[in-house]
Amino acid sequence: MFKRTFGISLFVFASLVFADNSPSDNLPDLGDVTASRYSVQQEHDLGRMWLKMFRNSVKTVNDPLMQDYLEGLLYRLASNSELKDRRLETVIVDNASINAFAVPGGVVGVHNGIFLYTDNEAQLAGVLAHEIAHLSQRHFSRSLDNAKQSTIPTLAGLLAGVVLAATAGADAGIAAITATQAAALDSQLRFSRQHEQEADRLGMETLSRANMDPNGIPSMFVNMNANMRYARAKPPEFLLTHPLTDNRISDSANRARQYPRKVYTDNLNFQLMRMRAALQHSNKPEDLLKTWQNDTGINGEARRYGAVIALLELNRWAEADEQLAPLLKDDSGRIAYQLAKADVLLGQKRYNDAIELLQNQLVLSPNNNPYTIKLSDALQRANRFEDADQVLSRQSRERPEDPNLWYQLAEVRGLAGNILGVHIARAEYFILQAQFERAKMQLRYAYELTANNKIQQGRIKQRLRDIADMEEKLKNL
């Protein structure tokens, strides 16, 4: 069910230091956020290219349910923010550290370890809302404008340093920036203090508009500060670019108190994702199982779900089914519980029952990605490979930027004997990983199998031209 891998640390793109001064309602005028020399489309294209390179350099999490949860949360926050271009892409990094980041063009990343250090959804949402504010105000491009760095290669060079920092450590990432860019970076320090102040204020406003607790931001700072003292080593990855001071905590708490007092209910789905993250970072699911079964504290429903997925990890299907039954009885519409039931059925080799369950749920939630991926899995186990191919092929049109989907589609098409489709799916996967030579090779293989199908050949030729354009952009980086 889960496979543990090791991730990396990442500098957050826009913010280099937190402000030491207290935030005020009379914030400095940072200028027109639309006045950057870089167009929104330029930022979008650059961000997507950056994401391709990033995926090729790090370990990411293939968990459609967690992906679905984070995409939903980000959409909710973005819809209540000042962000105009809401074409967001989400990537989950498999790393136990506290970190989230945003890159110009709408790329938002989250370490799955952040779930381990957040108590409620408002805290996680506070971190993400802060990052969305950086995007909405276009802080990165405006920092470069302020430093009189006016070319896209300069912006891309800084992003390349971020990639290197993510894979080889902070020092290497900074060293990758040229002397000219380093001078620009130094001049950004003072400017970015204002950016941090602005992002903090706008992040709280976004939480309030989304009917979430603005206190999520200062309470998350408290958690980070406690973690930093406990670790006695380096601070959480997020704080490498967002240094935390006691003033920062108190000032953010004062700002949060300016919002009307309300009673907020935590989102159970967040607590379920915490259980999944804990299992993803555990080498001993049996130990987690004992903890969740014996703990009598709060979040009993989430702990029961944790016990269910731990039992699934241990292939103890009957026990998992028994633990899951009361959850399904009380809350049959929750996707996480229905997926767990499907996993029980698949473990018991009741493939047709699992397929029927998932198809019924997709009638209620058309195109739902977690259900669709699980249905494909069930169809494969039932040796219905062509049906699984059709299911994932339809989903690829809904989620063409999802590398995990293309990877699975290539596997399914191989089992279905759809060799042409294998090469096309592999090409799309390699494109999303910035492995362009391998993508071109797959498309050439596909072209040889088209049997003079002019329409298919035209599509392949166009995709090869698309790759050439991407390669040219990559050279310019």
Disulfide bonds with the S-S distance in Angstrom:
none
